[in-house]
Amino acid sequence: MIIFGDIILAISVRTWTFIIVGLTFALYLGVAIWARAGSTKDFYVAGGGVPPVLNGMATAADWMSAASFISMAGLISFMGYQGAQYLMGWTGGYVLLALLLAPYLRKFGKFTVPDFIGERYYSQTARLVAVICAIFVSFTYIVGQMKGVGIAFSRFLEVDFALGVMIGTGIVFFYAVLGGMKGITYTQVAQYCVLIFAYLVPAIFISIQMVGNPIPQLGFGGNLADGTPLLAKLDALHTDLGFKEYTTSHDGKVNLFFVTAALMLGTAGLPHVIVRFFTVPKVRDARKSAGWALVFIALLYTTAPAVAAFARTNMINTVSNKPYASMPSWFSNWENTKLLAWTDKDNDGNIKYVAGDAFIGKKPKFDEDGKRGSLGQLLVSNPDPNTKNELYVDRDIMVLANPEIAGLPAWVIALVVAGGLAAALSTAAGLLLVISTSISHDLFKNFLMPNITEKQELTYARITIGAAVMVAAYFGINPPGFVAQVVAWAFGLAAASFFPAILLGIFYKRMNMQGAVSGMIVGLVFTGAYIIYFKYLGGTKEQWLFGISPEGIGTLGMMLNFVVALLVSNFTPPPPQNIQDLVENIRIPRGATTPTNAH
């Protein structure tokens, strides 16, 4: 079809997108109908009977959100070595969760994290604080997923960005409300298969195309056709254009450590990931599903650096110092989404792509360079006079645009769109369920209205999902930052609030209600205030505490949480003996015990 010109190619991509995305959406809805929930146990923990391999797939899909599929490789492609903090943090966090926390929480057997905290700290106040933390973290996280959905729809289905977000939220609302955790779990198994196939196929194609190696993880360190190592070529391209070397860390080791730790420890405190370990029949199955999930996650995470390097190299070679009039159709297509923009500052008709901002206001407020700007405005008529750069590229488009830039077949391009949507929707569904259960089960059933029936609780859960979807859609249409950046804030908030309470709740019998509640409040308020100040209220990079960025401040918030929790607990009465006995029981995660029913 390419011989008939770029117009036919563009139509072909759109047609393939409708076909593949339509088929995958039909699959998700069909699975949701087949696996619809009939009880609160089905709705909250899929009946507790999901096989470990399938639960591993569902966990991987739940975890690998739009940030992993769409945004992580895009961040690495621009940040180079510095972007490894996302890769290391999220991967290491899952290992920490699987080995340190999951089996013990599964042994406890409650439906939700606030349930665990409320019971472990023998307090409705602790439960309420945990509910607030869960909602705050989950809403922050879900914003990134909705933006990813909007990007994919607006480009490849050629609909308005806001309409794209609404379509995605409508789909996820349907199967989350109908199926609860049971429907979501089996839908996520299908979504994992779609997203991993969609991620690996173009990576293999491009690896063969660029370095002649069908294994992207090895191609990443391979040589180009002229014998030049790929990474050496990328370093040279970066320095020639005024960017810092691709293979060098730029922000300093302190911030690199804090961001990595925040992502790692935040993973271990994410409610929507933790609840996945309640959906298997036995404690040992939680361990098995954790191992399977790590295998499934590694397939994508080990490929992401290669995808980043391929995309960055191809983009620079395609656009830098080339005539705008000769740009292929993908360039104008992405311009139409307002996520790619060019202005001819010197009126020579060529695209000058060098370091610096092409437009005033094209970056999020107080980004990693400390420059102020507002997100998502297409200010073509307002170029930045301080730089020669003429091109703006939103980092979140790199994975989706990568197959187009490389000239891959239309069906591959459409497949990547379906994969990105699968990643975003699978995580969004898990997050919506966390919000729903936090309100209907932890707030209503266990706090405000303890006498409601199971049917009423299920009704409240579904109503809550509907309300949460609308809020998520609004912030997806008006996102506060790049997808992975927003998700990093959510991880920081989880690290600062949940991680110490869960860890100390399992391994420290002396930790009491007063200490846990005080620590969670201090960690959440400090981390949230820091992010808001430096992203929205005028703080500058020079004012960062110890050189720590908002993406890494959750680590410091976590440290404050630990300090406050331990101090307060040691100056207040110890927990009751039955709670200390409960902790002893949690720490022995062996056998095939039946989970405690939360009702």
C-alpha positions in Angstrom: 0.0 0.0 0.0 3.0 2.3 0.5 3.4 2.6 -3.3 0.2 4.6 -3.5 1.7 7.3 -1.3 1.6 8.6 2.3 -2.1 9.3 2.2 -3.0 5.7 1.6 -0.5 4.7 4.3 -2.2 7.0 6.8 -5.6 5.6 5.9 -4.3 2.1 6.2 -2.9 2.8 9.7 -6.2 4.2 10.8 -8.1 1.2 9.4 -5.8 -1.3 11.1 -6.2 0.6 14.3 -9.9 0.4 14.2 -9.7 -3.3 13.5 -7.2 -4.3 16.1 -8.3 -1.9 18.8 -12.0 -2.9 18.1 -11.1 -6.6 18.4 -9.2 -6.2 21.6 -11.9 -4.1 23.2 -14.5 -6.7 22.2 -12.3 -9.4 23.8 -12.0 -7.4 27.1 -15.8 -6.8 27.2 -16.5 -10.4 26.5 -14.2 -11.6 29.2 -15.7 -9.1 31.7 -19.2 -10.5 30.9 -18.0 -14.1 31.3 -16.3 -13.4 34.6 -18.8 -10.9 36.1 -18.9 -10.8 39.9 -21.7 -12.3 41.8 -20.6 -11.5 45.4 -18.4 -9.1 47.3 -15.7 -11.7 47.5 -15.8 -12.0 43.7 -15.8 -8.2 43.4 -13.0 -7.5 45.8 -10.6 -10.5 45.4 -11.9 -12.5 42.4 -13.3 -15.2 44.8 -9.7 -16.0 45.9 -9.3 -18.7 43.3 -7.2 -17.4 40.5 -4.3 -19.8 39.4 -0.8 -18.5 40.0 0.3 -18.2 36.4 -2.8 -16.3 35.4 -2.5 -14.1 38.5 1.1 -13.4 37.5 -0.1 -12.2 34.1 -2.8 -10.1 35.7 -0.3 -8.7 38.2 2.1 -7.8 35.4 -0.7 -6.1 33.4 -1.9 -4.3 36.5 1.6 -3.1 37.2 2.8 -2.2 33.7 0.7 0.8 33.2 0.8 3.5 30.5 3.9 4.8 32.4 5.7 1.5 31.6 4.4 1.0 28.1 4.1 4.5 26.7 6.2 6.8 28.9 9.1 4.9 30.4 11.0 4.4 27.1 10.1 7.9 26.1 11.7 9.3 29.3 14.8 7.1 28.8 15.1 8.2 25.2 15.4 11.9 26.3 17.1 11.4 29.7 19.5 8.6 28.6 21.3 7.0 31.6 19.4 9.2 34.0 16.2 7.6 32.9 17.4 4.3 34.3 16.1 5.4 37.7 12.6 4.6 36.5 13.7 1.2 35.2 15.6 0.3 38.4 13.1 1.7 40.8 10.0 -0.1 39.4 11.8 -3.4 38.8 13.5 -3.4 42.2 10.2 -2.4 43.8 8.4 -5.4 42.5 11.1 -7.7 43.8 10.8 -6.0 47.2 7.1 -6.4 47.2 7.1 -10.0 46.1 9.7 -11.2 48.6 9.2 -8.9 51.6 5.5 -8.1 51.9 3.2 -10.1 49.6 3.3 -13.5 51.4 2.7 -11.9 54.8 -0.2 -9.7 53.6 -1.7 -12.8 52.0 -1.4 -14.6 55.3 -3.4 -11.9 57.0 -6.1 -12.4 54.4 -8.0 -9.1 54.3 -9.4 -7.6 51.2 -7.6 -4.2 51.2 -4.6 -2.4 52.5 -6.8 -0.1 54.7 -8.4 -3.3 56.0 -4.9 -4.5 57.1 -4.0 -1.2 58.6 -7.3 -0.9 60.4 -7.1 -4.4 61.9 -3.4 -4.3 62.6 -3.5 -1.0 64.3 -6.9 -1.8 66.0 -8.3 1.6 65.1 -10.9 3.1 62.9 -8.8 6.3 62.8 -5.9 4.3 61.3 -8.3 2.8 58.8 -9.7 6.3 57.8 -6.1 7.7 57.3 -5.3 4.6 55.2 -8.4 5.1 53.1 -7.4 8.8 52.5 -3.9 7.7 51.5 -5.2 5.0 49.2 -7.6 7.4 47.4 -4.9 10.1 47.1 -2.3 7.8 45.7 -4.7 6.0 43.4 -6.1 9.2 41.9 -2.6 10.5 41.3 -1.7 7.3 39.6 -4.8 7.0 37.4 -4.3 10.5 35.9 -1.3 9.2 34.0 -3.3 6.3 32.6 -6.0 8.5 31.3 -3.5 10.8 29.6 -1.9 7.7 27.9 -5.4 6.7 26.6 -6.0 10.2 25.3 -2.7 10.3 23.4 -3.3 7.0 21.7 -6.9 7.7 20.7 -6.2 11.3 19.6 -3.4 10.3 17.2 -4.5 7.0 15.8 -8.3 7.2 15.8 -8.1 10.9 14.9 -10.5 12.0 17.6 -10.2 14.9 20.0 -7.9 14.2 23.0 -10.7 14.8 25.5 -13.0 12.4 23.5 -10.3 9.8 23.5 -10.1 10.0 27.3 -13.8 9.7 27.6 -13.9 6.6 25.3 -11.3 4.9 27.4 -13.0 5.7 30.7 -16.2 4.4 29.3 -14.7 1.0 28.4 -12.9 0.6 31.8 -16.1 1.7 33.6 -18.1 -1.1 31.9 -15.9 -4.0 32.9 -14.8 -2.7 36.3 -18.5 -2.1 37.4 -19.7 -5.4 35.9 -16.9 -7.7 36.9 -15.1 -6.2 39.9 -11.8 -7.9 40.6 -12.9 -11.1 39.0 -13.7 -9.5 35.7 -10.7 -7.2 35.9 -8.3 -10.1 36.7 -9.3 -12.2 33.7 -9.5 -9.1 31.5 -5.9 -8.2 32.6 -4.7 -11.6 31.5 -5.9 -10.8 28.0 -4.5 -7.3 28.2 -1.1 -8.6 29.2 -1.0 -10.9 26.1 -1.9 -7.9 23.9 0.5 -5.4 25.5 3.6 -7.7 25.6 3.1 -8.8 22.0 2.6 -5.2 20.9 5.7 -4.1 22.7 8.0 -6.9 21.5 7.0 -7.1 17.8 8.1 -3.6 16.8 11.2 -3.8 19.0 12.3 -7.0 17.2 11.5 -5.4 13.8 13.6 -2.3 14.5 16.4 -4.2 16.2 16.8 -6.3 13.0 16.5 -3.1 10.9 19.1 -1.1 12.8 21.7 -3.6 14.1 20.8 -6.9 12.4 20.0 -8.6 15.7 16.4 -10.0 16.4 16.9 -9.8 20.2 16.4 -6.1 21.2 18.1 -6.6 24.5 21.3 -7.6 22.7 20.7 -5.2 19.8 20.9 -2.4 22.3 24.6 -3.0 22.6 25.1 -3.8 18.9 26.7 -2.0 15.9 25.0 0.0 13.2 25.5 -0.9 9.5 28.6 1.3 9.3 30.2 -0.6 12.3 29.6 2.2 14.8 28.2 1.0 18.2 24.7 2.2 18.5 25.3 3.9 21.9 28.4 5.6 20.7 26.5 7.0 17.7 23.8 8.3 20.0 26.3 9.9 22.3 27.8 11.7 19.3 24.4 12.8 18.0 23.6 14.2 21.4 26.8 16.2 21.9 26.7 17.5 18.3 23.3 18.9 19.0 24.2 20.4 22.3 22.5 17.8 24.5 24.4 16.0 27.3 25.8 12.6 26.6 23.2 9.9 26.4 25.2 7.4 28.5 25.9 9.8 31.4 24.0 10.7 34.5 23.2 14.4 34.7 21.3 15.1 37.9 23.8 13.8 40.4 23.9 10.6 42.4 21.9 11.9 45.4 18.8 12.6 43.4 19.3 9.5 41.3 19.3 7.4 44.5 16.2 9.2 46.0 14.1 8.9 42.9 15.0 5.2 42.5 14.3 4.5 46.1 11.0 6.4 46.0 9.9 4.3 43.0 11.1 1.1 44.6 9.5 1.6 48.0 6.4 3.2 46.5 5.8 0.0 44.5 5.8 -2.0 47.7 3.1 0.3 49.1 0.8 0.5 46.1 -2.7 -0.7 47.1 -3.8 -1.9 43.6 -0.7 -4.2 43.3 -0.9 -5.6 46.8 -4.5 -6.6 46.5 -3.6 -8.9 43.6 -2.0 -11.3 46.1 -5.4 -11.8 47.8 -6.9 -13.3 44.6 -5.0 -16.7 44.8 -6.2 -19.7 46.8 -3.2 -20.2 49.1 -0.2 -18.4 50.6 2.3 -20.4 48.6 0.3 -19.5 45.5 1.0 -15.8 46.3 4.7 -16.6 46.1 4.3 -18.5 42.9 2.3 -15.7 41.2 4.8 -13.1 42.4 7.6 -15.1 40.6 5.5 -15.5 37.4 4.7 -11.8 37.4 8.4 -10.9 37.6 9.1 -13.1 34.6 6.3 -11.4 32.6 7.4 -7.9 33.7 11.0 -8.6 32.8 10.0 -9.2 29.2 9.0 -5.6 28.8 11.4 -3.9 31.2 14.6 -5.5 29.7 13.3 -4.3 26.2 12.6 -0.7 27.2 16.2 0.7 27.1 16.6 -0.8 23.6 13.3 0.8 22.4 14.4 4.1 23.9 17.8 4.1 22.1 16.3 3.0 18.8 13.5 5.6 18.9 15.9 8.5 19.9 18.4 7.6 17.2 15.8 7.3 14.5 14.1 10.5 15.4 17.2 12.6 15.4 18.4 11.1 12.1 15.0 11.7 10.6 14.3 15.3 11.6 17.5 17.1 12.5 18.5 19.7 9.9 16.1 18.2 7.4 13.7 20.3 5.3 10.3 20.5 6.9 8.6 20.0 3.5 10.3 16.6 3.2 9.0 15.2 6.5 7.1 12.0 6.2 3.4 11.8 7.1 3.9 10.7 10.7 5.4 14.2 11.5 2.3 16.1 10.4 0.0 13.5 12.0 1.7 14.0 15.4 1.6 17.8 14.9 -2.1 17.6 14.7 -2.2 16.1 18.2 -0.4 19.2 19.5 2.2 16.8 21.1 4.8 17.7 18.4 5.4 21.2 17.1 7.9 23.1 14.9 8.5 26.8 14.3 10.9 28.2 11.6 12.9 30.7 13.7 15.5 31.4 10.9 13.1 31.1 8.0 15.2 28.6 6.1 12.6 25.8 5.9 14.9 23.3 7.8 14.2 21.8 11.2 16.8 22.9 13.7 16.7 20.3 16.5 19.2 21.3 19.2 19.2 21.6 23.0 16.8 24.1 24.5 13.1 25.0 24.5 11.5 25.6 21.1 8.5 27.4 22.7 7.8 29.4 25.8 5.5 27.3 28.0 5.9 24.0 26.3 7.2 22.1 29.4 5.5 21.3 32.7 6.0 23.8 35.4 9.4 23.6 37.0 10.6 20.6 35.1 14.0 18.9 35.7 15.8 21.9 34.2 14.1 24.3 36.6 12.4 26.3 33.9 8.9 27.5 34.3 6.1 26.7 31.8 2.6 25.3 31.6 1.8 21.9 30.2 0.3 21.1 26.8 -0.1 24.5 25.2 0.7 24.7 21.5 2.3 28.1 21.3 3.5 28.1 17.7 3.2 31.8 17.6 5.3 32.2 20.8 8.8 30.8 20.1 11.4 30.9 22.8 14.0 33.5 21.7 16.7 32.2 24.0 17.4 29.1 22.0 17.9 28.1 18.4 15.9 24.9 18.9 12.8 24.8 16.6 11.3 21.5 17.6 9.1 20.4 20.5 8.6 16.7 21.1 6.4 15.4 24.0 8.2 12.5 25.5 5.1 10.5 25.8 4.8 10.0 22.0 8.1 8.3 21.5 6.9 4.6 21.9 3.8 5.2 19.9 5.6 7.1 17.1 8.6 4.8 17.0 7.1 2.3 14.5 6.0 5.1 12.2 9.4 6.8 12.3 11.1 3.4 11.5 8.7 2.9 8.6 7.2 -0.3 9.9 4.0 -1.9 8.4 0.7 -0.3 9.2 -0.5 -3.4 11.3 2.5 -3.1 13.5 1.7 0.6 14.2 -1.9 -0.3 15.0 -0.7 -3.1 17.3 1.4 -0.7 19.4 -1.7 1.5 19.9 -3.7 -1.5 21.1 -0.8 -2.4 23.5 -0.6 1.1 24.9 -4.4 1.1 25.5 -4.2 -2.3 27.1 -1.5 -1.1 29.5 -3.4 2.0 30.5 -6.8 0.4 30.8 -5.5 -2.6 32.8 -3.9 -0.4 35.5 -6.8 2.1 35.5 -9.2 -0.7 36.2 -7.1 -1.9 39.2 -6.9 1.6 40.5 -10.6 2.2 40.2 -11.2 -0.9 42.2 -8.9 0.3 44.9 -10.8 3.6 45.1 -14.1 1.7 45.1 -13.2 -0.8 47.8 -11.5 1.9 50.0 -14.8 3.8 50.0 -17.5 1.1 49.9 -15.7 -1.5 52.1 -13.3 0.3 54.3 -15.2 3.6 54.8 -18.9 2.6 54.5 -19.0 -1.1 55.6 -16.3 -0.9 58.3 -16.7 2.7 59.5 -19.8 4.7 58.6 -22.5 2.0 58.0 -21.4 -1.4 59.5 -24.9 -2.8 59.2 -25.3 -2.6 55.4 -26.0 -5.8 53.5 -23.6 -7.4 51.0 -25.9 -6.3 48.2 -25.9 -2.7 49.4 -22.1 -2.8 49.7 -21.8 -4.0 46.2 -24.1 -1.3 45.0 -22.0 1.4 46.8 -18.9 -0.1 45.2 -20.2 0.3 41.7 -21.5 3.8 42.3 -18.1 4.8 43.6 -16.4 3.5 40.5 -18.7 5.6 38.4 -17.9 8.7 40.4 -14.1 7.9 40.4 -14.2 7.4 36.6 -15.5 10.9 36.0 -12.9 12.5 38.3 -10.2 10.4 36.6 -11.4 11.5 33.2 -11.3 15.2 34.1 -7.7 15.0 35.3 -6.8 12.8 32.3 -8.0 15.6 30.0 -6.1 18.2 32.2 -3.0 16.3 33.2 -0.4 17.9 35.5 2.7 16.4 33.8 4.2 13.6 31.7 2.6 10.2 32.3 5.7 8.6 34.0 6.3 11.8 35.9 2.8 11.9 37.4 3.0 8.1 38.2 6.4 8.8 39.9 4.6 11.3 42.2 2.0 8.5 43.1 4.9 6.1 43.9 6.5 8.8 46.1 3.2 9.3 48.0 2.8 5.6 48.5 6.3 5.2 49.8 5.9 8.1 52.2 2.5 6.9 53.6 1.9 3.1 53.2 5.3 1.5 53.1 6.4 2.2 56.7 3.0 1.3 58.2 2.9 -2.0 56.3 6.5 -3.0 57.0 6.4 -2.1 60.7 3.0 -3.7 61.0 4.5 -7.0 59.8 7.9 -7.0 61.5 7.6 -4.8 64.6 5.2 -6.0 67.3 5.7 -2.8 69.4 4.4 -0.5 66.6 1.0 0.8 67.8 -1.9 2.8 66.4 -0.6 6.2 67.5 2.8 5.7 65.8 1.4 4.4 62.5 -1.2 7.1 62.2 1.2 9.9 63.0 3.8 8.5 60.6 1.3 8.2 57.7 0.0 11.7 58.2 3.5 13.3 58.4 4.8 11.3 55.4 1.8 12.1 53.2 1.5 15.8 54.1 5.2 16.5 53.7 5.5 14.7 50.4 2.3 16.1 48.9 3.2 19.6 50.0 6.7 19.4 48.5 5.3 18.2 45.1 2.6 20.8 45.0 5.0 23.6 45.9 7.7 22.8 43.4 5.4 21.9 40.6 2.7 24.4 40.9 3.5 27.2 43.4 6.7 28.6 42.1 9.5 26.6 43.8 12.8 26.4 41.8 15.4 23.7 41.4 17.8 25.7 43.4 15.4 25.4 46.4 15.3 21.6 46.3 16.1 20.1 49.7 19.5 18.4 49.5 19.1 18.5 45.7 16.1 16.1 45.8 13.5 16.5 43.0 9.7 16.2 43.6 9.9 12.7 41.9 12.4 11.6 44.6 11.0 13.4 47.7 8.9 10.4 48.7 12.0 8.7 50.0 12.6 11.5 52.4 8.9 11.5 53.3 9.2 7.8 54.1 12.2 8.4 56.3 10.2 11.0 58.2 7.3 8.6 58.5 9.6 5.9 60.0 11.2 8.4 62.5 7.8 9.8 63.7 6.2 6.4 63.9 9.0 4.8 65.9 9.3 7.8 68.3 5.5 8.1 68.9 5.1 4.4 69.4 7.8 4.2 71.9 6.3 7.0 74.0 2.8 5.6 73.9 1.3 2.4 75.2 2.1 -0.9 73.4 -0.5 -2.6 71.2 -2.8 -5.1 72.9 -1.5 -8.6 73.4 -3.9 -10.1 70.8 -2.5 -7.7 68.2 1.1 -8.8 69.0 0.0 -12.4 68.7 -1.6 -11.5 65.3 1.8 -10.1 64.2 3.5 -13.3 65.2 1.0 -15.3 63.1 1.4 -13.1 60.1 5.2 -13.6 60.1 4.8 -17.4 59.5 3.5 -17.4 55.9 3.5 -21.1 55.4 0.8 -23.7 54.8 -2.4 -23.5 52.9 -4.5 -21.5 55.3 -7.9 -20.3 54.3 -8.0 -16.4 54.1 -10.0 -14.7 56.8 -13.3 -13.5 55.4 -13.6 -9.8 55.8 -17.3 -10.0 56.5 
